[in-house]
């Protein structure tokens, strides 16, 4: 599989750093990291990445405005969740899920599911 540029949207810094390490270990590039809906929306508008790992809950806000924008822009994403969440809106029900706690194999499988 070709190397992809991946934006990480995660509000817990230690988890974001772990995801960055996993992305690197899998041969992909980290395009950056955002930790809230507002900055993620701005980064999505700016583009420059192939895929987004998107945490469902960002500093008390749901990620759905970001997911909506990514879908509108045609940028694939996967949803990262601790499992204690309502199902995604129907528009995003197709998005691959990455369940916490993250493992290297789980991240690889979720990334591959977006190809």
C-alpha positions as CSV (number, residue, x, y, z in Angstrom):
1,X,0.0,0.0,0.0
2,X,1.2,3.5,-0.8
3,X,2.2,5.9,2.0
4,X,-0.5,8.3,2.9
5,X,-0.5,11.7,4.6
6,X,-2.7,11.5,7.7
7,X,-4.1,14.3,9.9
8,X,-4.8,13.3,13.5
9,X,-7.7,15.0,15.3
10,X,-7.5,13.9,19.0
11,X,-7.9,16.0,22.1
12,X,-5.8,13.8,24.4
13,X,-2.1,14.7,23.8
14,X,-0.7,11.3,24.8
15,X,-3.1,9.4,22.6
16,X,-2.3,11.8,19.7
17,X,1.4,11.2,20.2
18,X,0.8,7.4,20.2
19,X,-1.2,7.7,17.0
20,X,1.6,9.7,15.4
21,X,4.1,7.0,16.3
22,X,1.8,4.3,14.9
23,X,1.2,6.2,11.7
24,X,5.0,6.6,11.3
25,X,5.6,2.9,12.1
26,X,3.1,1.9,9.4
27,X,5.0,3.9,6.8
28,X,2.6,6.8,6.5
29,X,3.3,10.5,7.2
30,X,1.7,12.6,9.9
31,X,0.3,15.8,8.3
32,X,-0.4,17.4,11.7
33,X,-2.5,17.1,14.8
34,X,-5.5,19.1,15.9
35,X,-7.3,18.9,19.2
36,X,-10.6,20.6,18.8
37,X,-13.5,21.1,16.4
38,X,-12.6,24.7,15.4
39,X,-9.0,24.0,14.6
40,X,-9.9,20.7,12.8
41,X,-12.4,22.6,10.6
42,X,-9.8,25.1,9.7
43,X,-7.2,22.4,8.9
44,X,-9.7,20.5,6.9
45,X,-10.4,23.6,4.8
46,X,-6.6,24.0,4.2
47,X,-6.2,20.4,3.0
48,X,-2.9,18.8,2.3
49,X,-3.6,15.3,3.6
50,X,-5.1,12.1,2.4
51,X,-6.9,10.8,5.4
52,X,-8.0,11.8,8.9
53,X,-8.1,9.9,12.2
54,X,-11.0,11.7,13.8
55,X,-11.8,11.3,17.5
56,X,-15.6,11.3,18.1
57,X,-15.4,13.5,21.2
58,X,-13.2,16.6,21.1
59,X,-13.0,18.7,24.2
60,X,-16.7,18.1,25.0
61,X,-17.9,18.6,21.4
62,X,-19.0,16.0,18.9
63,X,-16.9,15.7,15.8
64,X,-19.8,15.7,13.4
65,X,-19.2,19.2,11.9
66,X,-15.7,18.1,11.0
67,X,-16.9,14.7,9.6
68,X,-19.5,16.6,7.5
69,X,-16.9,18.9,6.1
70,X,-14.5,16.1,5.3
71,X,-17.3,14.2,3.6
72,X,-18.2,17.3,1.6
73,X,-14.6,17.7,0.5
74,X,-14.3,14.0,-0.4
75,X,-11.5,13.3,2.2
76,X,-11.7,9.9,3.8
77,X,-11.7,9.6,7.6
78,X,-12.0,7.0,10.3
79,X,-13.8,7.5,13.6
80,X,-11.8,6.9,16.8
81,X,-14.0,6.1,19.8
82,X,-13.8,4.7,23.3
83,X,-17.0,2.9,22.5
84,X,-19.2,4.9,24.8
85,X,-21.0,6.9,22.2
86,X,-24.2,6.9,20.2
87,X,-24.0,5.5,16.6
88,X,-22.7,8.1,14.1
89,X,-25.2,10.0,12.0
90,X,-26.5,8.0,9.1
91,X,-24.3,10.1,6.7
92,X,-21.2,8.7,8.5
93,X,-22.3,5.2,9.3
94,X,-19.9,3.9,6.6
95,X,-16.8,5.4,8.2
96,X,-14.4,2.8,9.6
97,X,-14.2,2.6,13.4
98,X,-11.0,2.6,15.4
99,X,-11.8,1.4,18.9
100,X,-9.9,2.5,22.0
101,X,-7.5,1.3,23.4
102,X,-5.6,1.6,20.2
103,X,-3.2,-1.1,19.0
104,X,-0.8,-0.9,16.0
105,X,-2.7,-3.7,14.3
106,X,-6.0,-1.9,14.9
107,X,-4.8,1.4,13.5
108,X,-3.4,-0.4,10.5
109,X,-6.7,-2.2,9.8
110,X,-8.7,1.0,10.2
111,X,-6.4,2.9,7.8
112,X,-6.5,0.0,5.3
113,X,-10.3,0.1,5.5
114,X,-10.3,3.7,4.1
115,X,-8.5,2.7,0.9
